[in-house]
Amino acid sequence: MHWERAGADDAGRRTAIARLGAWLASDGGRRALGREGFRDPDDERRTLIDAPPLNHGAFVTEPGPAALPVPDAAAAADYLREEESQQPPRDVVFVVDVSSGSYTRASQYEAVLRAAIEVLGPEDRFALLATPGGAGAPFRTLLGLGPPGTDRAGEGIGALVSVERFASVTPAVEEGLRLLEESSAAGRGRLVVLLTDDQDSSGWPRVPAGEPVPIAVVSYGPDGCEHAYNRTVVASGGLCFDSSGAPGAALAGTLRVLTAPQEP
């Protein structure tokens, strides 16, 4: 076929196309198409093919809520100070397990203590006990209840030393509960915090009469909050933080919202 004569067979091609179309529309042509997987044009399911596609129109949605502005560090600090100013004064007793096995974590304990004490304000008070004490004593009082002060935290933390002896932490926890007996009457938030590796966590403290004082355990033991003693603390309304998270930050967050017991 030469280009000059490209239209010479136009009539023949049109006739061939018409004959093919007539055959495809015939019963024989439809059966042949069906064998090849083509769908019968008279099939009622054809409506699914002829229907407008789902995306034929523009999708219109309602605008979402406006994004909240992200506060900067100064705004966040102002907010926290405002929230803390609404809290009642707090009394906290820290009990630190300084037995030879536990106090190999001295730097971790110090970081937790400093993070927690930094939350306390001038109207708050804290005490610091070490267990076991020296010369066979079950515990030693390093700091009695008093305000944070400028160097008081450093003074108490500096007095923590490892003791080559094992003793139950329970007597020290009992002393912490005793120190806080009168705080409830003064409308103060109260908490006893135990930092330990759980190796000497046994027994259960005798709880003074009156409004129970919550206990929070910061556990660095292998079982963490799953240790039997710590599970008892939680079941009794206390708290437990272990090394699976950030115990220092968690404890500081708890102290920020520590409130006084509700009146019966």
Secondary structure, DSSP 8 states (H G I E B T S, - for coil): --GGGTTTTHHHHHHHHHHHHHHHHSHHHHHHHHHTT---TT-TTHHHHHS--TTSS---------------HHHHHHHHHHHHHTS--EEEEEEEE-BTTGGGGHHHHHHHHHHHHTT--TT-EEEEEEES-STT-S-EEEEEEE--TTTHHHHHHHT---BS----SHHHHHHHHHHTTTTTTTT-EEEEEEEE-STT--S-----SSS---EEEEE-STTGGGSHHHHHHHHTT-EEEETTS-HHHHHHHHHHT-------
